[in-house]
């Protein structure tokens, strides 16, 4: 496994625009005069092997394999939760990632089941009539409470599109 590092960014983050050495040199000038590239690759596998260590690396892409409905930031939060709640006897596996994602963010299937129960229990009518009644009551509620129903519906559509990768996932 190789990781690309931007040495310039690391130095700037640590020291600001100048580094505390016997002479003050602008970081940009240092790289310009040495002709050194900003990005350097390090071989993590080699470093781990030399230190007789192992590591298992999970990325947000792995989280997206399990939950493609999550944003990159949400996937990162899932990984941080897995790391924070790590059980050394269990480790991290696909099930760990899926459980953390579901704990932090409702799975779309959970939303379908939850809404299905609301529709089923809403009145004594059939599902379509219950949906219409629920939406009509939502309009009345929104008007009474000065909530823009159209704006809420547009936000819901945006969430739906993100959760279903533009409606492609059910």
Order of alpha helices (4+ residues) and beta strands (2+ residues): beta-alpha-alpha-beta-alpha-alpha-alpha-alpha-alpha-alpha-alpha
